[in-house]
Amino acid sequence: MLWAIYAVDKPNSGPLRAKVIDAHIQYFTDNQNVIFVSGPQQSDDASENIGSLFIINVKDRAAAEEFLHNEPLYLGGVFETTRITRFRRGRFFNPELGDPAAN
């Protein structure tokens, strides 16, 4: 089942994020079998990351919590708040509508 993990960064957490970004990328590489989609949330002008959104496919809330609690951005103290909610995929998105700046 799908779970959405919504995380908001602490103010001015860019340096914290930079310290653990390599470990974060490795964690996501190691766990790509459960990640439906993920990415940073950004300020309106895209000048800074202000949070993260992960949608993962795991068996239950406990597994989603375990995923989050082992995530390097979480462990590194980047997040001010997090929220986990069940997510049901509705219509599949059109990949052509993705943000071209992210590619």
OpenMM code with the backbone's topology and positions (N, CA, C; nanometers):
from openmm import Vec3, app, unit

residues = "MET LEU TRP ALA ILE TYR ALA VAL ASP LYS PRO ASN SER GLY PRO LEU ARG ALA LYS VAL ILE ASP ALA HIS ILE GLN TYR PHE THR ASP ASN GLN ASN VAL ILE PHE VAL SER GLY PRO GLN GLN SER ASP ASP ALA SER GLU ASN ILE GLY SER LEU PHE ILE ILE ASN VAL LYS ASP ARG ALA ALA ALA GLU GLU PHE LEU HIS ASN GLU PRO LEU TYR LEU GLY GLY VAL PHE GLU THR THR ARG ILE THR ARG PHE ARG ARG GLY ARG PHE PHE ASN PRO GLU LEU GLY ASP PRO ALA ALA ASN".split()
positions = [
    Vec3(0.0834, -0.1179, 0.0000),
    Vec3(0.0000, 0.0000, 0.0000),
    Vec3(0.0875, 0.1237, 0.0000),
    Vec3(0.0346, 0.2306, -0.0551),
    Vec3(0.1108, 0.3542, -0.0675),
    Vec3(0.0939, 0.4424, 0.0559),
    Vec3(0.2038, 0.5067, 0.0931),
    Vec3(0.2066, 0.6004, 0.2048),
    Vec3(0.2788, 0.7264, 0.1589),
    Vec3(0.2207, 0.8418, 0.1903),
    Vec3(0.2838, 0.9701, 0.1608),
    Vec3(0.3524, 1.0203, 0.2871),
    Vec3(0.4773, 1.0563, 0.2732),
    Vec3(0.5526, 1.1156, 0.3839),
    Vec3(0.5818, 1.2596, 0.3440),
    Vec3(0.5241, 1.3505, 0.4192),
    Vec3(0.5347, 1.4933, 0.3932),
    Vec3(0.6240, 1.5512, 0.5024),
    Vec3(0.7355, 1.6095, 0.4646),
    Vec3(0.8303, 1.6634, 0.5622),
    Vec3(0.8576, 1.8101, 0.5318),
    Vec3(0.8580, 1.8909, 0.6356),
    Vec3(0.8892, 2.0332, 0.6242),
    Vec3(1.0237, 2.0559, 0.6923),
    Vec3(1.1150, 2.1216, 0.6209),
    Vec3(1.2473, 2.1482, 0.6759),
    Vec3(1.2416, 2.2539, 0.7851),
    Vec3(1.3379, 2.2456, 0.8763),
    Vec3(1.3583, 2.3524, 0.9732),
    Vec3(1.4042, 2.4768, 0.8972),
    Vec3(1.3740, 2.5950, 0.9477),
    Vec3(1.4243, 2.7164, 0.8827),
    Vec3(1.5769, 2.7134, 0.8749),
    Vec3(1.6294, 2.7611, 0.7640),
    Vec3(1.7743, 2.7722, 0.7442),
    Vec3(1.8475, 2.6392, 0.7607),
    Vec3(1.7839, 2.5317, 0.7157),
    Vec3(1.8442, 2.3994, 0.7317),
    Vec3(1.9278, 2.3563, 0.6116),
    Vec3(1.9511, 2.4474, 0.5191),
    Vec3(2.0323, 2.4146, 0.4021),
    Vec3(2.1660, 2.3513, 0.4363),
    Vec3(2.2411, 2.4065, 0.5337),
    Vec3(2.3690, 2.3440, 0.5691),
    Vec3(2.3526, 2.2017, 0.6252),
    Vec3(2.2472, 2.1782, 0.7032),
    Vec3(2.2213, 2.0429, 0.7539),
    Vec3(2.1914, 1.9483, 0.6385),
    Vec3(2.1081, 1.9935, 0.5473),
    Vec3(2.0718, 1.9131, 0.4297),
    Vec3(2.1969, 1.8791, 0.3484),
    Vec3(2.2839, 1.9768, 0.3290),
    Vec3(2.4054, 1.9553, 0.2499),
    Vec3(2.4963, 1.8499, 0.3136),
    Vec3(2.4990, 1.8445, 0.4459),
    Vec3(2.5844, 1.7479, 0.5162),
    Vec3(2.5423, 1.6034, 0.4919),
    Vec3(2.4130, 1.5820, 0.4736),
    Vec3(2.3635, 1.4432, 0.4648),
    Vec3(2.3096, 1.4068, 0.3265),
    Vec3(2.3226, 1.4960, 0.2295),
    Vec3(2.2602, 1.4702, 0.0995),
    Vec3(2.3169, 1.3458, 0.0324),
    Vec3(2.4456, 1.3203, 0.0446),
    Vec3(2.5024, 1.2004, -0.0179),
    Vec3(2.4448, 1.0738, 0.0461),
    Vec3(2.4328, 1.0735, 0.1778),
    Vec3(2.3732, 0.9586, 0.2472),
    Vec3(2.2259, 0.9437, 0.2092),
    Vec3(2.1553, 1.0557, 0.1937),
    Vec3(2.0153, 1.0532, 0.1505),
    Vec3(2.0029, 0.9887, 0.0124),
    Vec3(2.0877, 1.0297, -0.0809),
    Vec3(2.0839, 0.9735, -0.2162),
    Vec3(2.1134, 0.8246, -0.2124),
    Vec3(2.2105, 0.7835, -0.1316),
    Vec3(2.2430, 0.6412, -0.1203),
    Vec3(2.1264, 0.5640, -0.0588),
    Vec3(2.0624, 0.6207, 0.0428),
    Vec3(1.9466, 0.5560, 0.1069),
    Vec3(1.8358, 0.5329, 0.0050),
    Vec3(1.8122, 0.6311, -0.0794),
    Vec3(1.7070, 0.6165, -0.1802),
    Vec3(1.7474, 0.5184, -0.2895),
    Vec3(1.8728, 0.5149, -0.3239),
    Vec3(1.9210, 0.4145, -0.4186),
    Vec3(1.9024, 0.2749, -0.3602),
    Vec3(1.9386, 0.2587, -0.2339),
    Vec3(1.9266, 0.1286, -0.1668),
    Vec3(1.7817, 0.0854, -0.1477),
    Vec3(1.6887, 0.1806, -0.1447),
    Vec3(1.5473, 0.1506, -0.1186),
    Vec3(1.4569, 0.1808, -0.2378),
    Vec3(1.5138, 0.1872, -0.3572),
    Vec3(1.4351, 0.2245, -0.4744),
    Vec3(1.3213, 0.1267, -0.5023),
    Vec3(1.3289, 0.0062, -0.4495),
    Vec3(1.2228, -0.0914, -0.4726),
    Vec3(1.0918, -0.0552, -0.4025),
    Vec3(1.0918, 0.0391, -0.3087),
    Vec3(0.9680, 0.0789, -0.2407),
    Vec3(0.9261, 0.2227, -0.2708),
    Vec3(1.0078, 0.2964, -0.3453),
    Vec3(0.9789, 0.4378, -0.3694),
    Vec3(0.8985, 0.4534, -0.4982),
    Vec3(0.7759, 0.5031, -0.4829),
    Vec3(0.6895, 0.5306, -0.5978),
    Vec3(0.7332, 0.6612, -0.6640),
    Vec3(0.7507, 0.7648, -0.5822),
    Vec3(0.7979, 0.8947, -0.6306),
    Vec3(0.8510, 0.9715, -0.5094),
    Vec3(0.9472, 1.0566, -0.5327),
    Vec3(0.9989, 1.1399, -0.4243),
    Vec3(1.0617, 1.2653, -0.4834),
    Vec3(1.0758, 1.3646, -0.3987),
    Vec3(1.1425, 1.4857, -0.4432),
    Vec3(1.1361, 1.5942, -0.3380),
    Vec3(1.2199, 1.6955, -0.3560),
    Vec3(1.2181, 1.8066, -0.2621),
    Vec3(1.1010, 1.9002, -0.2898),
    Vec3(1.0501, 1.9589, -0.1837),
    Vec3(0.9564, 2.0694, -0.1984),
    Vec3(1.0430, 2.1953, -0.2033),
    Vec3(1.0045, 2.2891, -0.2862),
    Vec3(1.0865, 2.4086, -0.3045),
    Vec3(1.0067, 2.5357, -0.2807),
    Vec3(1.0815, 2.6407, -0.2537),
    Vec3(1.0200, 2.7727, -0.2450),
    Vec3(0.9619, 2.8068, -0.3816),
    Vec3(0.8719, 2.9042, -0.3852),
    Vec3(0.8044, 2.9396, -0.5106),
    Vec3(0.9015, 2.9742, -0.6229),
    Vec3(1.0135, 3.0345, -0.5895),
    Vec3(1.1101, 3.0711, -0.6934),
    Vec3(1.2166, 2.9630, -0.7139),
    Vec3(1.2003, 2.8484, -0.6480),
    Vec3(1.2916, 2.7333, -0.6583),
    Vec3(1.4329, 2.7648, -0.6111),
    Vec3(1.4474, 2.8676, -0.5297),
    Vec3(1.5814, 2.9044, -0.4838),
    Vec3(1.6284, 2.8212, -0.3655),
    Vec3(1.5347, 2.7526, -0.2983),
    Vec3(1.5757, 2.6691, -0.1856),
    Vec3(1.4783, 2.5528, -0.1661),
    Vec3(1.5309, 2.4442, -0.1131),
    Vec3(1.4467, 2.3317, -0.0742),
    Vec3(1.3880, 2.3628, 0.0623),
    Vec3(1.2593, 2.3380, 0.0759),
    Vec3(1.1912, 2.3689, 0.2022),
    Vec3(1.1273, 2.2457, 0.2654),
    Vec3(1.1449, 2.1320, 0.2044),
    Vec3(1.0873, 2.0093, 0.2574),
    Vec3(1.1038, 1.8958, 0.1584),
    Vec3(1.0390, 1.7862, 0.1872),
    Vec3(1.0467, 1.6681, 0.1016),
    Vec3(0.9114, 1.5991, 0.0975),
    Vec3(0.8870, 1.5294, -0.0127),
    Vec3(0.7685, 1.4455, -0.0265),
    Vec3(0.8152, 1.3107, -0.0769),
    Vec3(0.7805, 1.2059, -0.0036),
    Vec3(0.8120, 1.0699, -0.0434),
    Vec3(0.6813, 0.9927, -0.0503),
    Vec3(0.6571, 0.9241, -0.1581),
    Vec3(0.5440, 0.8318, -0.1651),
    Vec3(0.6055, 0.6936, -0.1834),
    Vec3(0.5817, 0.6089, -0.0840),
    Vec3(0.6457, 0.4781, -0.0808),
    Vec3(0.5406, 0.3683, -0.0746),
    Vec3(0.5795, 0.2504, -0.1194),
    Vec3(0.4914, 0.1343, -0.1176),
    Vec3(0.5467, 0.0346, -0.0165),
    Vec3(0.4862, 0.0331, 0.1016),
    Vec3(0.5247, -0.0591, 0.2083),
    Vec3(0.3988, -0.1180, 0.2701),
    Vec3(0.4149, -0.2227, 0.3512),
    Vec3(0.2998, -0.3009, 0.3965),
    Vec3(0.2080, -0.2298, 0.4950),
    Vec3(0.2623, -0.1381, 0.5764),
    Vec3(0.1775, -0.0746, 0.6775),
    Vec3(0.2434, 0.0529, 0.7306),
    Vec3(0.1718, 0.1212, 0.8207),
    Vec3(0.2220, 0.2468, 0.8782),
    Vec3(0.3543, 0.2247, 0.9505),
    Vec3(0.3669, 0.1135, 1.0214),
    Vec3(0.4912, 0.0875, 1.0944),
    Vec3(0.6098, 0.0830, 0.9985),
    Vec3(0.5928, 0.0222, 0.8824),
    Vec3(0.7003, 0.0157, 0.7833),
    Vec3(0.7291, 0.1549, 0.7263),
    Vec3(0.6251, 0.2365, 0.7080),
    Vec3(0.6459, 0.3736, 0.6600),
    Vec3(0.7222, 0.4548, 0.7652),
    Vec3(0.6872, 0.4373, 0.8913),
    Vec3(0.7588, 0.5061, 0.9985),
    Vec3(0.9048, 0.4610, 1.0045),
    Vec3(0.9277, 0.3314, 0.9866),
    Vec3(1.0643, 0.2796, 0.9863),
    Vec3(1.1447, 0.3405, 0.8711),
    Vec3(1.0829, 0.3487, 0.7541),
    Vec3(1.1489, 0.4111, 0.6391),
    Vec3(1.1901, 0.5541, 0.6740),
    Vec3(1.0959, 0.6316, 0.7267),
    Vec3(1.1245, 0.7705, 0.7613),
    Vec3(1.2321, 0.7804, 0.8688),
    Vec3(1.2209, 0.7009, 0.9726),
    Vec3(1.3120, 0.7133, 1.0862),
    Vec3(1.4543, 0.6681, 1.0551),
    Vec3(1.4739, 0.6017, 0.9423),
    Vec3(1.6083, 0.5643, 0.8967),
    Vec3(1.6589, 0.6537, 0.7844),
    Vec3(1.5781, 0.7498, 0.7435),
    Vec3(1.6112, 0.8399, 0.6334),
    Vec3(1.7153, 0.9424, 0.6817),
    Vec3(1.8265, 0.9590, 0.6097),
    Vec3(1.9329, 1.0482, 0.6551),
    Vec3(1.8927, 1.1939, 0.6785),
    Vec3(1.7991, 1.2486, 0.6015),
    Vec3(1.7553, 1.3859, 0.6289),
    Vec3(1.6846, 1.3928, 0.7643),
    Vec3(1.6067, 1.2905, 0.7953),
    Vec3(1.5392, 1.2817, 0.9256),
    Vec3(1.6437, 1.2674, 1.0364),
    Vec3(1.7343, 1.1723, 1.0188),
    Vec3(1.8371, 1.1478, 1.1201),
    Vec3(1.9295, 1.2676, 1.1372),
    Vec3(1.9500, 1.3436, 1.0298),
    Vec3(2.0387, 1.4592, 1.0341),
    Vec3(1.9755, 1.5843, 1.0923),
    Vec3(1.8495, 1.5754, 1.1326),
    Vec3(1.7837, 1.6891, 1.1955),
    Vec3(1.7356, 1.7958, 1.0994),
    Vec3(1.7183, 1.7603, 0.9717),
    Vec3(1.6744, 1.8580, 0.8718),
    Vec3(1.5269, 1.8934, 0.8881),
    Vec3(1.4453, 1.7959, 0.9236),
    Vec3(1.3008, 1.8165, 0.9249),
    Vec3(1.2512, 1.8787, 1.0549),
    Vec3(1.1647, 1.9781, 1.0397),
    Vec3(1.0974, 2.0376, 1.1555),
    Vec3(0.9732, 1.9568, 1.1903),
    Vec3(0.8985, 1.9177, 1.0867),
    Vec3(0.7783, 1.8368, 1.1080),
    Vec3(0.7693, 1.7309, 0.9988),
    Vec3(0.7020, 1.6216, 1.0322),
    Vec3(0.6737, 1.5172, 0.9340),
    Vec3(0.5314, 1.4685, 0.9558),
    Vec3(0.4733, 1.4187, 0.8483),
    Vec3(0.3384, 1.3618, 0.8553),
    Vec3(0.3336, 1.2435, 0.7589),
    Vec3(0.2761, 1.1342, 0.8054),
    Vec3(0.2596, 1.0161, 0.7221),
    Vec3(0.1107, 0.9912, 0.7055),
    Vec3(0.0670, 0.9760, 0.5813),
    Vec3(-0.0729, 0.9450, 0.5544),
    Vec3(-0.0825, 0.8365, 0.4482),
    Vec3(-0.1876, 0.7597, 0.4578),
    Vec3(-0.2155, 0.6598, 0.3554),
    Vec3(-0.2449, 0.7334, 0.2251),
    Vec3(-0.2039, 0.6770, 0.1141),
    Vec3(-0.2196, 0.7411, -0.0158),
    Vec3(-0.2737, 0.6378, -0.1138),
    Vec3(-0.3748, 0.6777, -0.1885),
    Vec3(-0.4289, 0.5892, -0.2917),
    Vec3(-0.4057, 0.6533, -0.4266),
    Vec3(-0.3339, 0.5822, -0.5105),
    Vec3(-0.3078, 0.6344, -0.6442),
    Vec3(-0.4386, 0.6378, -0.7205),
    Vec3(-0.4703, 0.7529, -0.7735),
    Vec3(-0.5882, 0.7688, -0.8573),
    Vec3(-0.5473, 0.7479, -1.0017),
    Vec3(-0.5602, 0.8483, -1.0778),
    Vec3(-0.5174, 0.8415, -1.2175),
    Vec3(-0.3667, 0.8558, -1.2241),
    Vec3(-0.3068, 0.7844, -1.3157),
    Vec3(-0.1624, 0.7929, -1.3309),
    Vec3(-0.1278, 0.9237, -1.3995),
    Vec3(-0.0228, 0.9869, -1.3540),
    Vec3(0.0166, 1.1166, -1.4075),
    Vec3(0.0759, 1.1040, -1.5471),
    Vec3(0.0809, 1.2157, -1.6141),
    Vec3(0.1414, 1.2260, -1.7455),
    Vec3(0.2869, 1.2691, -1.7267),
    Vec3(0.3844, 1.1822, -1.7545),
    Vec3(0.5249, 1.2171, -1.7313),
    Vec3(0.5684, 1.3435, -1.8051),
    Vec3(0.5023, 1.3767, -1.9136),
    Vec3(0.5384, 1.4971, -1.9880),
    Vec3(0.5059, 1.6250, -1.9113),
    Vec3(0.4230, 1.6147, -1.8072),
    Vec3(0.3893, 1.7323, -1.7273),
    Vec3(0.4881, 1.7571, -1.6154),
    Vec3(0.5864, 1.6701, -1.5993),
    Vec3(0.6873, 1.6873, -1.4942),
    Vec3(0.7632, 1.8174, -1.5115),
    Vec3(0.8230, 1.8626, -1.4039),
    Vec3(0.8989, 1.9872, -1.4042),
    Vec3(1.0261, 1.9704, -1.4863),
    Vec3(1.0383, 2.0382, -1.6011),
    Vec3(1.1575, 2.0218, -1.6843),
    Vec3(1.2839, 2.0695, -1.6154),
    Vec3(1.2708, 2.1605, -1.5189),
    Vec3(1.3887, 2.2102, -1.4475),
    Vec3(1.4504, 2.1003, -1.3613),
    Vec3(1.3714, 1.9978, -1.3281),
    Vec3(1.4212, 1.8903, -1.2416),
    Vec3(1.4992, 1.7869, -1.3214),
    Vec3(1.4893, 1.7889, -1.4513),
    Vec3(1.5591, 1.6887, -1.5331),
    Vec3(1.7002, 1.7276, -1.5639),
] * unit.nanometer
topology = app.Topology()
chain = topology.addChain("A")
for resn in residues:
    res = topology.addResidue(resn, chain)
    for name in ("N", "CA", "C"):
        topology.addAtom(name, app.Element.getBySymbol(name[0]), res)
